[in-house]
Amino acid sequence: MNDPVYLDYNATTPVAPEVADAIEPYLREHFGNPSSSHIYGQRANEAVEQARVGVAALIGARPEEIAFTGCATEANNLAIQGTARALAGTKRHLITSAIEHPSVMQPFLKLREEGWEVTILPVDRNGRVAPIAVERAIRPDTALVSIMHANNEVGTIQPIAEIAQITRPKGILLHTDAAQSAGKIQVIAQKLGVDLLTLAGHKFYAPKGVGALYVRMGTPLIPLQVGANHEQGLRPGTENVPFIVGLGAAAKLSRKRLPKVQAHLKKLRDQLHAQLHAEIPHLALNGHVEERLPNTLNVSFPGVSGHELLEAVAQDLAASTGSACHSGDHAVSGVLGAMKVSATRAIGAVRLSVGIYTTPADIDRAARALIAAWKVLRA
């Protein structure tokens, strides 16, 4: 029996063959510590710095503005808690949104427990934060605004550049979690106007266990850990050379093929939506119709549970009802709740996310399985 079609690329992506090939020599031959002064260390250090150049090029940054981390969660914590610590003497107010990933929301809630005031902004029915809401929430003591670039569940893209036009003149730092958007749409730090930006390797065909944080030159940031002076003093610990090399290779690949990838992903996503819509009356799209990731389709199937539907098609399709970080939780999605989606509609929601290895045949198989299972469950 063939494996089920994989439509959960927002949870993680397979490692690209080109990325695996780039990594292998640094697992077998070039094993040096990049901090060592001899030839083995020099080779490892050169590989790390080349990867830094590649990641910087992907987001239009300077290499020295890239700090490697163990994952996006670590990068988000460093951005949020590191900023708060750096500005704690003069500012005590923070702003985020109601649809953030737990790796953003939890640091804010932790800071609130420590005495910081945190404003959590609502979103509209499409899952977007209104720039005017950011402007109204700002206070003289606001230190940081953190709004994700694109939502991991519904794919809605946020107006980050418009928000930056509000925060930058006021001297307020702006962070965006771009874990879901990098490699799918253009992510240029300067165009977005952000001071801090998070990347996750395993969302764009690099391995799990490596991420990066863009820190604009001059941005105040205090490290969360202490040790040696790795990563410009922001992240102590010997660098994970093989996976950093992989991240650099994935960034280079993503930059090269982005225009074709966007078109490919959108075509498949829309094919899937069209096939489902043709057979399932009252199928409801969750998220913005246009301002949405080209690979993400979040739809509610009427009259059924999304979890039951996915269980029914498990031999043909691997997908999810929402964030992989809540995979064991059958409660209604917090993102859909923040969007004021009714409980009945939210229960039937399924997130279908395509990737560069998805084919039209995969889409056809997935659609047929979902339609057949929905009809059985409804009956």
C-alpha positions in Angstrom: 0.0 0.0 0.0 1.2 3.5 -0.8 1.9 6.0 1.9 -0.8 8.6 2.4 -0.5 11.9 0.6 1.3 14.4 2.9 -0.5 17.7 3.1 0.9 18.9 6.4 3.8 21.1 5.2 2.9 23.8 7.7 3.8 21.3 10.4 7.1 20.4 8.9 8.8 19.8 5.5 11.0 16.9 4.4 14.7 17.8 4.1 15.4 18.6 0.5 17.9 16.2 -1.2 20.2 19.2 -2.0 20.2 20.2 1.7 20.9 16.6 2.8 23.9 16.5 0.4 25.2 19.8 1.7 25.0 18.5 5.3 26.6 15.1 4.9 30.3 16.2 4.7 29.9 18.1 8.0 28.6 14.9 9.6 31.4 12.7 8.3 34.6 14.7 7.4 34.4 18.3 8.5 33.8 17.7 12.2 35.8 20.5 13.7 34.6 23.0 16.3 34.2 26.3 14.6 35.8 28.1 17.5 39.0 26.1 17.1 42.0 27.9 15.5 43.4 24.9 13.5 42.4 23.8 10.0 39.5 21.6 11.2 38.0 24.5 13.1 38.6 26.9 10.3 36.7 24.7 7.8 33.8 24.5 10.2 33.8 28.2 10.9 33.9 29.0 7.2 30.9 26.8 6.6 28.9 28.5 9.3 29.8 32.0 7.9 28.8 30.9 4.4 25.5 29.7 5.8 25.0 33.0 7.5 25.5 34.8 4.2 22.9 32.5 2.6 20.3 33.1 5.3 20.9 36.8 5.2 20.5 36.9 1.4 17.1 35.2 1.7 15.7 38.0 3.8 17.8 40.9 2.5 19.9 41.3 5.6 23.5 41.7 6.5 25.3 38.5 7.5 26.2 40.0 10.9 22.5 40.6 11.6 21.8 36.8 11.6 22.1 34.8 14.8 21.7 31.0 14.6 19.5 29.3 17.2 18.3 25.8 17.9 14.8 26.4 16.6 12.2 29.2 16.0 10.9 28.8 19.5 14.3 29.7 20.9 14.6 32.6 18.4 11.1 33.9 19.5 12.0 33.7 23.1 15.3 35.5 22.5 13.6 38.3 20.6 10.8 38.8 23.1 12.4 38.2 26.4 15.8 39.6 25.3 14.1 42.9 24.3 12.1 43.1 27.5 15.3 42.6 29.6 17.2 45.2 27.6 14.5 47.9 28.0 13.1 46.9 31.4 14.6 50.0 33.0 12.5 52.5 30.9 9.6 50.6 29.3 7.1 48.1 30.7 4.5 47.5 28.1 4.3 45.0 25.3 1.9 44.3 22.4 1.1 41.1 20.5 -1.9 39.5 18.8 -4.5 36.8 19.8 -3.4 34.4 17.0 0.3 34.0 17.8 2.1 30.7 17.9 2.7 29.4 21.5 6.4 30.2 21.2 5.4 33.8 21.0 2.4 33.9 23.2 3.9 32.0 26.1 6.9 34.4 26.5 4.5 37.3 26.7 2.4 35.5 29.3 5.5 34.8 31.3 6.6 38.4 31.1 3.1 39.4 32.3 3.5 37.2 35.3 6.7 39.0 36.0 5.0 42.4 36.1 5.0 43.5 32.5 1.8 44.9 31.0 0.8 43.0 27.9 -1.9 44.1 25.3 -3.2 41.2 23.2 -4.8 42.6 20.1 -7.9 41.0 18.5 -8.1 40.0 14.8 -10.9 40.4 12.3 -12.9 37.5 10.8 -10.1 37.0 8.2 -7.5 36.6 11.0 -5.8 40.0 10.4 -4.6 42.6 12.9 -5.7 46.1 12.0 -2.7 48.6 12.0 -5.0 51.2 13.6 -5.5 48.8 16.6 -1.7 48.7 17.0 -1.6 52.5 16.9 -4.3 52.8 19.5 -2.7 50.3 21.8 0.7 52.0 21.9 1.7 53.9 25.0 4.7 56.0 26.0 6.2 53.0 27.7 5.6 50.4 24.9 8.9 48.5 24.3 7.9 45.9 21.7 5.2 44.9 19.2 5.3 41.3 18.0 2.9 40.2 15.2 3.5 37.0 13.2 4.1 37.5 9.4 1.7 34.7 8.4 -0.5 32.5 10.5 0.4 28.8 10.7 -3.3 27.6 10.8 -5.2 29.7 8.3 -2.3 31.2 6.4 -3.4 34.9 6.7 -0.6 37.3 6.0 -0.4 40.3 8.4 0.2 43.9 7.3 3.6 44.1 8.9 5.0 46.9 6.7 2.0 49.1 7.6 2.5 48.3 11.3 6.2 49.2 11.0 5.2 52.7 9.7 3.6 53.2 13.1 6.2 51.7 15.4 9.4 52.9 13.7 8.8 56.6 14.1 7.9 56.1 17.7 11.1 54.2 18.5 9.2 51.0 19.3 10.8 47.7 18.4 8.9 45.4 16.0 9.3 41.6 15.9 7.7 39.2 13.4 7.7 35.5 13.5 8.3 34.5 9.8 8.6 30.8 10.4 5.6 30.0 8.1 6.2 32.6 5.4 9.9 32.2 4.6 10.3 30.0 1.5 6.7 30.5 0.5 6.5 34.2 -0.1 9.0 37.0 -0.3 10.3 37.9 3.2 12.6 41.0 3.1 13.4 42.4 6.5 14.0 46.0 5.4 10.8 46.1 3.3 8.8 44.8 6.3 10.5 47.4 8.5 11.1 45.0 11.3 13.8 45.0 14.0 13.7 41.3 14.7 12.6 38.4 12.5 12.4 34.7 13.3 13.1 31.8 10.9 12.5 28.0 11.3 14.7 25.7 9.2 12.3 22.8 9.1 9.5 24.9 7.6 11.5 25.4 4.3 13.2 22.0 3.7 16.1 22.2 6.2 16.3 19.9 9.2 14.5 20.3 12.5 16.6 21.7 15.3 18.0 24.8 13.6 16.6 28.3 13.3 17.7 31.9 13.1 16.9 35.3 14.4 17.5 38.5 12.4 18.5 41.3 14.7 18.7 44.7 13.0 21.9 46.6 13.7 21.6 48.6 16.9 18.6 46.7 18.3 18.9 46.4 22.1 18.9 42.7 23.0 20.1 40.8 26.1 20.9 37.1 25.7 18.8 34.6 27.7 21.7 32.3 28.4 25.3 32.9 29.5 28.5 31.1 28.4 31.1 31.8 25.7 30.7 34.6 23.2 29.1 32.6 20.3 26.7 34.2 17.8 27.7 37.8 18.5 27.2 37.0 22.2 23.5 36.4 21.7 23.5 32.6 21.8 26.2 30.7 23.7 27.1 27.1 22.8 29.1 25.4 20.1 27.3 25.9 16.8 25.4 22.9 15.2 27.6 23.1 12.1 25.8 20.4 10.0 22.3 21.8 10.5 23.5 25.4 10.1 25.0 24.3 6.8 21.7 22.8 5.9 19.8 26.0 6.8 22.1 28.0 4.6 21.6 25.5 1.7 17.8 25.6 2.2 17.9 29.4 2.2 19.9 29.5 -1.0 17.4 27.0 -2.6 14.4 28.9 -1.5 15.7 32.2 -2.8 16.5 30.7 -6.2 13.2 29.0 -6.8 10.7 31.2 -4.9 8.8 32.7 -7.9 8.2 29.2 -9.4 7.4 27.7 -6.0 4.7 30.4 -5.3 2.9 29.6 -8.5 3.2 25.9 -8.0 1.8 26.0 -4.5 -1.1 28.3 -5.3 -2.1 26.2 -8.3 -2.3 23.0 -6.2 -4.0 24.8 -3.3 -6.6 26.2 -5.5 -7.1 22.9 -7.3 -7.8 21.2 -4.0 -10.2 23.9 -2.9 -12.1 23.7 -6.2 -12.5 19.9 -6.1 -13.7 20.0 -2.5 -16.0 23.0 -3.1 -17.6 21.3 -6.1 -18.7 18.2 -4.1 -19.3 19.6 -0.6 -22.1 22.1 -0.2 -21.4 24.9 2.3 -17.7 24.2 2.6 -16.3 27.3 4.3 -12.9 28.9 3.8 -11.2 30.1 7.0 -8.7 32.9 6.5 -8.2 35.7 4.1 -9.2 35.0 0.5 -6.3 36.8 -1.1 -3.8 37.8 1.7 -3.0 34.2 2.4 0.0 31.9 2.1 -0.1 30.2 -1.4 0.2 26.7 0.1 -2.4 26.9 2.9 -6.1 25.9 2.7 -8.0 25.9 5.9 -11.6 24.8 5.4 -14.5 23.7 7.5 -16.5 20.6 6.5 -20.1 21.1 7.5 -21.7 18.7 9.9 -18.6 16.6 10.8 -15.7 16.8 13.1 -12.4 17.7 11.5 -10.6 15.1 13.7 -13.1 12.4 12.7 -12.7 13.2 9.1 -8.9 13.0 9.2 -9.1 9.7 11.0 -11.4 8.4 8.3 -9.0 9.3 5.5 -5.8 8.3 7.4 -4.8 5.7 4.8 -4.9 8.2 2.0 -4.1 11.6 3.6 -1.9 13.0 6.4 -3.0 16.4 7.4 -4.1 18.2 10.6 -6.8 20.3 12.1 -4.4 23.1 13.2 -1.0 23.7 14.8 1.2 20.6 15.3 1.9 22.1 18.7 -1.6 21.2 19.7 -1.8 17.8 18.0 -3.2 15.9 21.0 -5.8 18.6 21.8 -9.2 18.2 20.2 -10.5 21.6 21.5 -11.6 24.3 19.1 -8.6 26.1 17.5 -7.7 29.3 19.4 -6.9 31.0 16.1 -10.4 30.3 14.8 -11.9 31.4 18.1 -10.0 34.7 17.9 -11.5 35.1 14.4 -15.0 34.7 15.9 -15.6 31.5 13.9 -18.7 29.7 15.3 -17.9 26.6 17.4 -19.9 24.4 15.0 -17.8 25.6 12.0 -14.5 25.5 14.0 -15.1 21.8 14.9 -15.2 20.9 11.2 -12.0 22.7 10.3 -9.1 21.0 8.6 -5.8 22.5 7.6 -4.4 21.3 4.3 -1.0 22.6 3.4 0.9 21.7 0.2 4.6 21.7 -0.6 7.1 21.7 -3.4 6.9 17.9 -3.7 3.1 17.8 -3.9 1.7 16.7 -7.3 -1.6 17.1 -9.0 -2.2 13.4 -8.6 -1.7 13.8 -4.8 -4.3 16.6 -4.8 -6.8 14.4 -6.7 -6.3 11.5 -4.3 -6.6 13.6 -1.2 -9.7 15.4 -2.5 -11.4 12.1 -3.5 -10.7 10.6 -0.1 -12.0 13.7 1.8 -15.2 13.9 -0.3 -15.9 10.2 0.1 -15.3 10.2 3.9 -17.4 13.4 4.4 -20.3 11.8 2.6 -20.1 8.6 4.8 -19.8 10.6 8.0 -22.7 12.8 7.0 -24.8 9.8 6.2 
